[in-house]
């Protein structure tokens, strides 16, 4: 009995070692092919894709022959299964990114004290068109079109030569509703974003931006217009 258990353990170790060897080889091959295919691919993404493919391939290859034969019964549906798996995976990844962005606290800059407060100090997570296209799937052309229509806000930062986009203004791959109206009211993108990220008593101490993300665009726009009118009366 003891000999049988020892044999079983040794067989398990051998099987594990073979699977790990297959995984390493698959990773090396897939990683090389991806880099050769498109050298501009994001390095961390290449590593993740190669690792994921290697893990799946090695585990399937390590299944017993009965399971390998059973897999043949779904060969006509492999493409559909693969597409669904990738869709779920990217959806979960995007959900996690959105969750991190939503949790990031943003606050309006303090009153100017003799110097300009640039956006990377107070506006929350920001990114340029390249990173936004890579992580959110928003093409540059679409982003620039939204910018031209004032549907998104771009800000100057000390860490970038070109304007960048606060990430919290995007939801489900699109600008949150109400941005264009607020830019029109404030007549300045920077002033609009400063007001958006500052807590407001009308929203229970939350920011107007949080209210926009909750779908309360009409209320936010109405309050901003009231503020605009009161400023005009005091001028």
Secondary structure, DSSP 4 states (H G I P E B T S, - for coil): -HHHHHHHHHHHHHHHHHHHHHHHHHHHHHHHHHHHH-TTS-HHHHHHHHHHHHHHHHHHHTS-HHHHHHHGGGGGGHHHHHHHHHHHHHHHHHHHHHHHHHHS---PPPPPSSS---GGGTS-SEE-HHHHHHHH---HHHHHHHHHTTSS-EEEETTEEEEEEEGGGEETTEEPTTHHHHHHHHS-HHHHHHHHHSB-GGGTTSBHHHHHHTT-HHHHHHHHHHHHHHHHHH-
